Amino acid sequence: MKPSPTPLLTDDGRLTPMAVELLAALSAVRPDLLEGARVRPTGARVLWFPWYRRRRGGGAFVVGRTIRFTPNWYAASGYGRSSFGDHSRRSTLRWLMHLAHEVGHLPQAERFGQHALGRLRYLLAFAGQYGSRALMGRWPVHDGAPLEQEADRGRWVLRELLVQDRRKGLLLVKAVQ
């Protein structure tokens, strides 16, 4: 078993208890869904989603209860600034931001069903939304899709809580009124 690429995951790909609590608070996803999720690297085969460019940050895709990240998320080096497996604060924040979005897809996957037909319907719903947006010239195709916007609650909340001090390169928590 390979060691976890981030302090947010256990070595077997489960979210740590701290990550479950934090992501549940940020994304409003039920803790039991987060506890049942597994985070895995994508395979080397062409058929494995996602097909995001790894040197441009890569990406992730949810099918069922599994969140698959491109290999650059597991690599400490080799992808320039898109290597996020080094346990640094920068990489941990990138993992947290991306997980805050991806876990928003877990309730969607549950709505479609965890059986093979449900998973196929889930994938086809995304393909349909992306395809129709592209054909109608609605940009951004990916980020504008309704299922993507619904899943983005956790990342939006996290961004609202953090502010960057450009002079010192620090991320600070905003005062909440």
Contact map, one row per residue, 1 for C-alpha under 8 A:
111000000011000000000000000000000000000000000000000000000000000000000000000000000000000000000000000000000000000000000000000000000000000000000000000000000000000000000000000000000
111100000010000000000000000000000000000000000000000000000000000000000000000000000000000000000000000000000000000000000000000000000000000000000000000000000000000000000000000000000
111110000110000000000000000000000000000000000000000000000000000000000000000000000000000000000000000000000000000000000000000000000000000000000000000000000000000000000000000000000
011111101111100000000000000000000000000000000000000000000000000000000000010000000000000000000000000000000000000000000000000000000000000000000000000000000000000000000000000000000
001111101000000000000000000000000000000000000000000000000000000000000000111100000001111000000000000000000000000000000000000000000000000000000000000000000000000000000000000000000
000111111000000000000000000000000000000000000000000000000000000000000000000000000000111000110010000000000000000000000000000000000000000000000000000000000000000000000000000000000
000111111100000100000000000000000000000000000000000000000000000000000000000000000000001000010000000000000000000000000000000000000000000000000000000000000000000000000000000000000
000001111100001101100000000000000000000000000000000000000000000000000000000000000000000000010011000000000000000000000000000000000000000000000000000000000000000000000000000000000
000111111111111100100000000000000000001000000000000000000000000000000000000000000000000000000000000000000000000000000000000000000000000000000000000000000000000000000000000000000
001100111111111100000000000000000000000000000000000000000000000000000000000000000000000000000000000000000000000000000000000000000000000000000000000000000000000000000000000000000
111100001111110000000000000000000000000000000000000000000000000000000000000000000000000000000000000000000000000000000000000000000000000000000000000000000000000000000000000000000
100100001111110000000000000000000000000000000000000000000000000000000000000000000000000000000000000000000000000000000000000000000000000000000000000000000000000000000000000000000
000100001111111000000000000000000000011100000000000000000000000000000000000000000000000000000000000000000000000000000000000000000000000000000000000000000000000000000000000000000
000000001111111100000000000000000011111000000000000000000000000000000000000000000000000000000000000000000000000000000000000000000000000000000000000000000000000000000000000000000
000000011100111111110000000000000110111000000000000000000000000000000000000000000000000000000000000000000000000000000000000000000000000000000000000000000000000000000000000000000
000000111100011111110000000000000000000000000000000000000000000000000000000000000000000000000000000000000000000000000000000000000000000000000000000000000000000000000000000000000
000000000000001111111000000000000000000000000000000000000000000000000000000000000000000000000000000000000000000000000000000000000000000000000000000000000000000000000000000000000
000000010000001111111100000000000000000000000000000000000000000000000000000000000000000000000000000000000000000000000000000000000000000000000000000000000000000000000000000000000
000000011000001111111110000000000000000000000000000000000000000000000000000000000000000000000000000000000000000000000000000000000000000000000000000000000000000000000000000000000
000000000000001111111111000000100110000000000000000000000000000000000000000000000000000000000000000000000000000000000000000000000000000000000000000000000000000000000000000000000
000000000000000011111111100000100000000000000000000000000000000000000000000000000000000000000000000000000000000000000000000000000000000000000000000000000000000000000000000000000
000000000000000001111111110000000000000000000000000000000000000000000000000000000000000000000000000000000000000000000000000000000000000000000000000000000000000000000000000000000
000000000000000000111111111110000000000000000000000000000000000000000000000000000000000000000000001100100000000000000000000000000000000000000000000000000100000000000000000000000
000000000000000000011111111111100100000000000000000000000000000000000000000000000000000000000000000000000000000000000000000000000000000000000000000000000000000000000000000000000
000000000000000000001111111110000000000000000000000000000000000000000000000000000000000000000000000000000000000000000000000000000000000000000000000000000000000000000000000000000
000000000000000000000111111100000000000000000000000000000000000000000000000000000000000000000000000100000000000000000000000000000000000000000000000000001110110000000000000000000
000000000000000000000011111110000000000000000000000000000000000000000000000000000000000000000000000110110000000000000000000000000000000000000000000000011110100000000000000000000
000000000000000000000011111111000000000000000000000000000000000000000000000000000000000000000000000000000000000000000000000000000000000000000000000000000100000000000000000000000
000000000000000000000011101111101100000000000000000000000000000000000000000000000000000000000000000000110110000000000000000000000000000000000000000000000000000000000000000000000
000000000000000000000001000111111100000000000000000000000000000000000000000000000000000000000000000000000000000000000000000000000000000000000000000000000000000000000000000000000
000000000000000000011001000011111110000000000000000000000000000000000000000000000000000000000000000000000000000000000000000000000000000000000000000000000000000000000000000000000
000000000000000000000000000001111111000000000000000000000000000000000000000000000000000000000000000000000000000000000000000000000000000000000000000000000000000000000000000000000
000000000000000000000000000011111111100000000000000000000000000010000000000000000000000000000000000000000110000000000000000000000000000000000000000000000000000000000000000000000
000000000000001000010001000011111111100000000000000000000000000000000000000000000000000000000000000000100100000000000000000000000000000000000000000000000000000000000000000000000
000000000000011000010000000000111111100000000000000000000000000000000000000000000000000000000000000000000000000000000000000000000000000000000000000000000000000000000000000000000
000000000000010000000000000000011111110000000000000000000000000010000000000000000000000000000000000000000000000000000000000000000000000000000000000000000000000000000000000000000
000000000000011000000000000000001111111000000000000000000000000011100000000000000000000000000000000000000100000000000000000000000000000000000000000000000000000000000000000000000
000000000000111000000000000000000001111100000000000000000000000011100000000000000000000000000000000000000000000000000000000000000000000000000000000000000000000000000000000000000
000000001000111000000000000000000000111110000000000000000000000001111000000000000000000000000000000000000000000000000000000000000000000000000000000000000000000000000000000000000
000000000000100000000000000000000000011111000000000000000000000001111000000000000000000000000000000000000000000000000000000000000000000000000000000000000000000000000000000000000
000000000000000000000000000000000000001111100000000000000000000000011110110000000000000000000000000000000000000000000000000000000000000000000000000000000000000000000000000000000
000000000000000000000000000000000000000111110001110000000000000000011110000000000000000000000000000000000000000000000000000000000000000000000000000000000000000000000000000000000
000000000000000000000000000000000000000011111001000000000000000000000000000000000000000000000000000000000000000000000000000000000000000000000000000000000000000000000000000000000
000000000000000000000000000000000000000001111101000000000000000000000000000000000000000000000000000000000000000000000000000000000000000000000000000000000000000000000000000000000
000000000000000000000000000000000000000000111111000000000000000000000000000000000000000000000000000000000000000000000000000000000000000000000000000000000000000000000000000000000
000000000000000000000000000000000000000000011111101000000000000000000000000000000000000000000000000000000000000000000000000000000000000000000000000000000000000000000000000000000
000000000000000000000000000000000000000000001111100000000000000000000000000000000000000000000000000000000000000000000000000000000000000000000000000000000000000000000000000000000
000000000000000000000000000000000000000001111111111000000000000000000000000000000000000000000000000000000000000000000000000000000000000000000000000000000000000000000000000000000
000000000000000000000000000000000000000001000111111000000001100000010000000000000000000000000000000000000000000000000000000000000000000000000000000000000000000000000000000000000
000000000000000000000000000000000000000001000001111100000011100000011100000000000000000000000000000000000000000000000000000000000000000000000000000000000000000000000000000000000
000000000000000000000000000000000000000000000101111110000110000000000000000000000000000000000000000000000000000000000000000000000000000000000000000000000000000000000000000000000
000000000000000000000000000000000000000000000000011111011110000000000100000000000000000000000000000000000000000000000000000000000000000000000000000000000000000000000000000000000
000000000000000000000000000000000000000000000000001111111110000000000000000000000000000000000000000000000000000000000000000000000000000000000000000000000000000000000000000000000
000000000000000000000000000000000000000000000000000111111110000000000111000000100100000000000000000000000000000000000000000000000000000000000000000000000000000000000000000000000
000000000000000000000000000000000000000000000000000011111100000000000001000000111100000000000000000000000000000000000000000000000000000000000000000000000000000000000000000000000
000000000000000000000000000000000000000000000000000111111100000000000000000000000100000000000000000000000000000000000000000000000000000000000000000000000000000000000000000000000
000000000000000000000000000000000000000000000000000111111110000000000001000000001110000000000000000000000000000000000000000000000000000000000000000000000000000000000000000000000
000000000000000000000000000000000000000000000000001111111111000000001111100000000100000000000000000000000000000000000000000000000000000000000000000000000000000000000000000000000
000000000000000000000000000000000000000000000000011111001111100000001100000000000000000000000000000000000000000000000000000000000000000000000000000000000000000000000000000000000
000000000000000000000000000000000000000000000000110000000111110000111100000000000000000000000000000001000000000000000000000000000000000000000000000000000000000000000000000000000
000000000000000000000000000000000000000000000000110000000011111000111000000000000000000000000000000001000000000000000000000000000000000000000000000000000000000000000000000000000
000000000000000000000000000000000000000000000000000000000001111111110000000000000000000000000000000001001100100000000000000000000000000000000000000000000000000000000000000000000
000000000000000000000000000000000000000000000000000000000000111111100000000000000000000000000000000000000000100000000010011000000000000000000000000000000000000000000000000000000
000000000000000000000000000000000000000000000000000000000000011111000000000000000000000000000000000000000100110011000010000000000000000000000000000000000000000000000000000000000
000000000000000000000000000000001001110000000000000000000000011111100000000000000000000000000000000000000100100001000000000000000000000000000000000000000000000000000000000000000
000000000000000000000000000000000000111100000000000000000000011111110000000000000000000000000000000000000000000000000000000000000000000000000000000000000000000000000000000000000
000000000000000000000000000000000000111100000000000000000001111011111000000000000000000000000000000001000000000000000000000000000000000000000000000000000000000000000000000000000
000000000000000000000000000000000000001111000000110000000001110001111100000000000000000000000000000000000000000000000000000000000000000000000000000000000000000000000000000000000
000000000000000000000000000000000000001111000000010000000111100000111110100000000000000000000000000000000000000000000000000000000000000000000000000000000000000000000000000000000
000000000000000000000000000000000000000011000000010101000111000000011111110000000000000000000000000000000000000000000000000000000000000000000000000000000000000000000000000000000
000000000000000000000000000000000000000011000000000001000100000000001111111000000000000000000000000000000000000000000000000000000000000000000000000000000000000000000000000000000
000000000000000000000000000000000000000000000000000001101100000000000111111101100111100000000000000000000000000000000000000000000000000000000000000000000000000000000000000000000
000010000000000000000000000000000000000010000000000000000100000000001111111000000111100000000010000000000000000000000000000000000000000000000000000000000000000000000000000000000
000110000000000000000000000000000000000010000000000000000000000000000111111100000011100000000000000000000000000000000000000000000000000000000000000000000000000000000000000000000
000010000000000000000000000000000000000000000000000000000000000000000011111111100011110000000000000000000000000000000000000000000000000000000000000000000000000000000000000000000
000010000000000000000000000000000000000000000000000000000000000000000001011111000011110000000000000000000000000000000000000000000000000000000000000000000000000000000000000000000
000000000000000000000000000000000000000000000000000000000000000000000000001111110011110000000000000000000000000000000000000000000000000000000000000000000000000000000000000000000
000000000000000000000000000000000000000000000000000000000000000000000001001111110010000000000000000000000000000000000000000000000000000000000000000000000000000000000000000000000
000000000000000000000000000000000000000000000000000001100000000000000001001011111110000000000000000000000000000000000000000000000000000000000000000000000000000000000000000000000
000000000000000000000000000000000000000000000000000000100000000000000000000011111110000000000000000000000000000000000000000000000000000000000000000000000000000000000000000000000
000000000000000000000000000000000000000000000000000000101000000000000000000000111111000000000000000000000000000000000000000000000000000000000000000000000000000000000000000000000
000000000000000000000000000000000000000000000000000001111100000000000001100000111111000000000000000000000000000000000000000000000000000000000000000000000000000000000000000000000
000000000000000000000000000000000000000000000000000000001000000000000001111111111111110000100000000000000000000000000000000000000000000000000000000000000000000000000000000000000
000010000000000000000000000000000000000000000000000000000000000000000001111110001111111000110110000000000000000000000000000000000000000000000000000000000000000000000000000000000
000011000000000000000000000000000000000000000000000000000000000000000001111110000011111000100000000000000000000000000000000000000000000000000000000000000000000000000000000000000
000011000000000000000000000000000000000000000000000000000000000000000000001110000011111100100000000000000000000000000000000000000000000000000000000000000000000000000000000000000
000011100000000000000000000000000000000000000000000000000000000000000000000000000001111110110000000000000000000000000000000000000000000000000000000000000000000000000000000000000
000000000000000000000000000000000000000000000000000000000000000000000000000000000000011111110000000000000000000000000000000000000000000000000000000000000000000000000000000000000
000000000000000000000000000000000000000000000000000000000000000000000000000000000000001111111000000000000000000000000000000000000000000000000000000000000000000000000000000000000
000000000000000000000000000000000000000000000000000000000000000000000000000000000000000111111100000000000000000000000000000000000000000000000000000000000000000000000000000000000
000001000000000000000000000000000000000000000000000000000000000000000000000000000011111111111110000000000000000000000000000000000000000000000000000000000000000000000000000000000
000001110000000000000000000000000000000000000000000000000000000000000000000000000001001111111111000000000000000000000000000000000000000000000000000000000000000000000000000000000
000000000000000000000000000000000000000000000000000000000000000000000000000000000000000011111111100000000000000000000000000000000000000000000000000000000000000000000000000000000
000000000000000000000000000000000000000000000000000000000000000000000000000000000001000001111111110000000000000000000000000000000000000000000000000000000000000000000000000000000
000001010000000000000000000000000000000000000000000000000000000000000000100000000001000000111111111000000000000000000000000000000000000000000000000000000000000000000000000000000
000000010000000000000000000000000000000000000000000000000000000000000000000000000000000000011111111100000000000000000000000000000000000000000000000000000000000000000000000000000
000000000000000000000000000000000000000000000000000000000000000000000000000000000000000000001111111110000000000000000000000000000000000000000000000000000010010000000000000000000
000000000000000000000000000000000000000000000000000000000000000000000000000000000000000000000111111111000000000000000000000000000000000000000000000000000010000000000000000000000
000000000000000000000010000000000000000000000000000000000000000000000000000000000000000000000011111111100000000000000000000000000000000000000000000000000000000000000000000000000
000000000000000000000010011000000000000000000000000000000000000000000000000000000000000000000001111111110000000000000000000000000000000000000000000000011110010000000000000000000
000000000000000000000000001000000000000000000000000000000000000000000000000000000000000000000000111111111000000000000000000000000000000000000000000000111110000000000000000000000
000000000000000000000000000000000000000000000000000000000001110000100000000000000000000000000000011111111100000000000000000000000000000000000000000000110000000000000000000000000
000000000000000000000010001010000100000000000000000000000000000000000000000000000000000000000000001111111110000000000000000000000000000000000000000000100000000000000000000000000
000000000000000000000000001010000000000000000000000000000000000000000000000000000000000000000000000111111111000000000000000000000000000000000000000001111100000000000000000000000
000000000000000000000000000000000000000000000000000000000000010000000000000000000000000000000000000011111111100000000000000000000000000000000000001100100000000000000000000000000
000000000000000000000000000010001100100000000000000000000000010110000000000000000000000000000000000001111111110000000000000000000000000000000000000000000000000000000000000000000
000000000000000000000000000010001000000000000000000000000000000000000000000000000000000000000000000000111111111000000000000000000000000000000000000000000000000000000000000000000
000000000000000000000000000000000000000000000000000000000000000000000000000000000000000000000000000000011111111100000000010000000000000000000000001000000000000000000000000000000
000000000000000000000000000000000000000000000000000000000000011110000000000000000000000000000000000000001111111111000110010000000000000000000000000000000000000000000000000000000
000000000000000000000000000000000000000000000000000000000000000100000000000000000000000000000000000000000111111111000000000000000000000000000000000000000000000000000000000000000
000000000000000000000000000000000000000000000000000000000000000000000000000000000000000000000000000000000011111110000000000000000000000000000000000000000000000000000000000000000
000000000000000000000000000000000000000000000000000000000000000000000000000000000000000000000000000000000001111111000110110000000000000000000000000000000000000000000000000000000
000000000000000000000000000000000000000000000000000000000000000100000000000000000000000000000000000000000000111111101110000000000000000000000000000000000000000000000000000000000
000000000000000000000000000000000000000000000000000000000000000110000000000000000000000000000000000000000000110111110110000000000000000000000000000000000000000000000000000000000
000000000000000000000000000000000000000000000000000000000000000000000000000000000000000000000000000000000000000011111110000000000000000000000000000000000000000000000000000000000
000000000000000000000000000000000000000000000000000000000000000000000000000000000000000000000000000000000000000001111111000000000000000000000000000000000000000000000000000000000
000000000000000000000000000000000000000000000000000000000000000000000000000000000000000000000000000000000000000010111111100000000000000000000000000000000000000000000000000000000
000000000000000000000000000000000000000000000000000000000000000000000000000000000000000000000000000000000000100111111111110000000000000000000000000000000000000000000000000000000
000000000000000000000000000000000000000000000000000000000000001100000000000000000000000000000000000000000000100111111111111000000000000000000000000000000000000000000000000000000
000000000000000000000000000000000000000000000000000000000000000000000000000000000000000000000000000000000000000000011111111100000000000000000000000000000000000000000000000000000
000000000000000000000000000000000000000000000000000000000000000000000000000000000000000000000000000000000000000100001111111110000000000000000000000000000000000000000000000000000
000000000000000000000000000000000000000000000000000000000000001000000000000000000000000000000000000000000001100100000111111111000000000000000000000000000000000000000000000000000
000000000000000000000000000000000000000000000000000000000000001000000000000000000000000000000000000000000000000000000011111111100000000000000000000000000000000000000000000000000
000000000000000000000000000000000000000000000000000000000000000000000000000000000000000000000000000000000000000000000001111111110000000000000000000000000000000000000000000000000
000000000000000000000000000000000000000000000000000000000000000000000000000000000000000000000000000000000000000000000000111111111000000000000000000000000000000000000000000000000
000000000000000000000000000000000000000000000000000000000000000000000000000000000000000000000000000000000000000000000000011111111100000000000000101000000000000000000000000000000
000000000000000000000000000000000000000000000000000000000000000000000000000000000000000000000000000000000000000000000000001111111110000000000000000000000000000000000000000000000
000000000000000000000000000000000000000000000000000000000000000000000000000000000000000000000000000000000000000000000000000111111111000000000000000000000000000000000000000000000
000000000000000000000000000000000000000000000000000000000000000000000000000000000000000000000000000000000000000000000000000011111111100000000000110000000000000000000000000000000
000000000000000000000000000000000000000000000000000000000000000000000000000000000000000000000000000000000000000000000000000001111111110000001100100000000000000000000000000000000
000000000000000000000000000000000000000000000000000000000000000000000000000000000000000000000000000000000000000000000000000000111111111000001000000000000000000000000000000000000
000000000000000000000000000000000000000000000000000000000000000000000000000000000000000000000000000000000000000000000000000000011111111100000000000000000000000000000000000000000
000000000000000000000000000000000000000000000000000000000000000000000000000000000000000000000000000000000000000000000000000000001111111111101000100000000000000000000000000000000
000000000000000000000000000000000000000000000000000000000000000000000000000000000000000000000000000000000000000000000000000000000111111111101000000000000000000000000000000000000
000000000000000000000000000000000000000000000000000000000000000000000000000000000000000000000000000000000000000000000000000000000011111111000000000000000000000000000000000000000
000000000000000000000000000000000000000000000000000000000000000000000000000000000000000000000000000000000000000000000000000000000001111111000000000000000000000000000000000000000
000000000000000000000000000000000000000000000000000000000000000000000000000000000000000000000000000000000000000000000000000000000000111111100000000000000000000000000000000000000
000000000000000000000000000000000000000000000000000000000000000000000000000000000000000000000000000000000000000000000000000000000000111111111001000000000000000000000000000000000
000000000000000000000000000000000000000000000000000000000000000000000000000000000000000000000000000000000000000000000000000000000000110011111101000000000000000000000000000000000
000000000000000000000000000000000000000000000000000000000000000000000000000000000000000000000000000000000000000000000000000000000000000001111111000000000000000000000000000000000
000000000000000000000000000000000000000000000000000000000000000000000000000000000000000000000000000000000000000000000000000000000110110001111111100000000000000000000000000000000
000000000000000000000000000000000000000000000000000000000000000000000000000000000000000000000000000000000000000000000000000000000100000000111111100100000000000000000000000000000
000000000000000000000000000000000000000000000000000000000000000000000000000000000000000000000000000000000000000000000000000000000000000000011111100110000000000000000000000000000
000000000000000000000000000000000000000000000000000000000000000000000000000000000000000000000000000000000000000000000000000000000000000001111111110110000000000000000000000000000
000000000000000000000000000000000000000000000000000000000000000000000000000000000000000000000000000000000000000000000000000001001100100000001111111110000000000000000000000000000
000000000000000000000000000000000000000000000000000000000000000000000000000000000000000000000000000000000000000000000000000000001000000000000001111111000000000000000000000000000
000000000000000000000000000000000000000000000000000000000000000000000000000000000000000000000000000000001001000000000000000001000000000000000000111111100000000000000000000000000
000000000000000000000000000000000000000000000000000000000000000000000000000000000000000000000000000000001000000000000000000000000000000000000111111111110000000000000000000000000
000000000000000000000000000000000000000000000000000000000000000000000000000000000000000000000000000000000000000000000000000000000000000000000011111111111000000000000000000000000
000000000000000000000000000000000000000000000000000000000000000000000000000000000000000000000000000000010000000000000000000000000000000000000000011111111000000000000000000000000
000000000000000000000000000000000000000000000000000000000000000000000000000000000000000000000000000011111000000000000000000000000000000000000000001111111100000000000000000000000
000000000000000000000000001000000000000000000000000000000000000000000000000000000000000000000000000111010000000000000000000000000000000000000000000111111111000000000000000000000
000000000000000000000000011000000000000000000000000000000000000000000000000000000000000000000000000110010000000000000000000000000000000000000000000011111111100000000000000000000
000000000000000000000010011100000000000000000000000000000000000000000000000000000000000000000000000110010000000000000000000000000000000000000000000000111111110000000000000000000
000000000000000000000000011000000000000000000000000000000000000000000000000000000000000000000000110110000000000000000000000000000000000000000000000000011111111000000000000000000
000000000000000000000000000000000000000000000000000000000000000000000000000000000000000000000000000000000000000000000000000000000000000000000000000000011111111100000000000000000
000000000000000000000000011000000000000000000000000000000000000000000000000000000000000000000000000000000000000000000000000000000000000000000000000000001111111110000000000000000
000000000000000000000000010000000000000000000000000000000000000000000000000000000000000000000000100100000000000000000000000000000000000000000000000000000111111111000000000000000
000000000000000000000000000000000000000000000000000000000000000000000000000000000000000000000000000000000000000000000000000000000000000000000000000000000011111111100000000000000
000000000000000000000000000000000000000000000000000000000000000000000000000000000000000000000000000000000000000000000000000000000000000000000000000000000001111111100000000001000
000000000000000000000000000000000000000000000000000000000000000000000000000000000000000000000000000000000000000000000000000000000000000000000000000000000000111111100000000011110
000000000000000000000000000000000000000000000000000000000000000000000000000000000000000000000000000000000000000000000000000000000000000000000000000000000000011111110000001111000
000000000000000000000000000000000000000000000000000000000000000000000000000000000000000000000000000000000000000000000000000000000000000000000000000000000000001111111000001111000
000000000000000000000000000000000000000000000000000000000000000000000000000000000000000000000000000000000000000000000000000000000000000000000000000000000000000001111100111100000
000000000000000000000000000000000000000000000000000000000000000000000000000000000000000000000000000000000000000000000000000000000000000000000000000000000000000000111111111100000
000000000000000000000000000000000000000000000000000000000000000000000000000000000000000000000000000000000000000000000000000000000000000000000000000000000000000000011111110000000
000000000000000000000000000000000000000000000000000000000000000000000000000000000000000000000000000000000000000000000000000000000000000000000000000000000000000000001111100000000
000000000000000000000000000000000000000000000000000000000000000000000000000000000000000000000000000000000000000000000000000000000000000000000000000000000000000000001111110000000
000000000000000000000000000000000000000000000000000000000000000000000000000000000000000000000000000000000000000000000000000000000000000000000000000000000000000000011111111000000
000000000000000000000000000000000000000000000000000000000000000000000000000000000000000000000000000000000000000000000000000000000000000000000000000000000000000000011101111100000
000000000000000000000000000000000000000000000000000000000000000000000000000000000000000000000000000000000000000000000000000000000000000000000000000000000000000001111000111110000
000000000000000000000000000000000000000000000000000000000000000000000000000000000000000000000000000000000000000000000000000000000000000000000000000000000000000001111000011111000
000000000000000000000000000000000000000000000000000000000000000000000000000000000000000000000000000000000000000000000000000000000000000000000000000000000000000011100000001111100
000000000000000000000000000000000000000000000000000000000000000000000000000000000000000000000000000000000000000000000000000000000000000000000000000000000000000111100000000111110
000000000000000000000000000000000000000000000000000000000000000000000000000000000000000000000000000000000000000000000000000000000000000000000000000000000000000010000000000011111
000000000000000000000000000000000000000000000000000000000000000000000000000000000000000000000000000000000000000000000000000000000000000000000000000000000000000010000000000001111
000000000000000000000000000000000000000000000000000000000000000000000000000000000000000000000000000000000000000000000000000000000000000000000000000000000000000000000000000000111
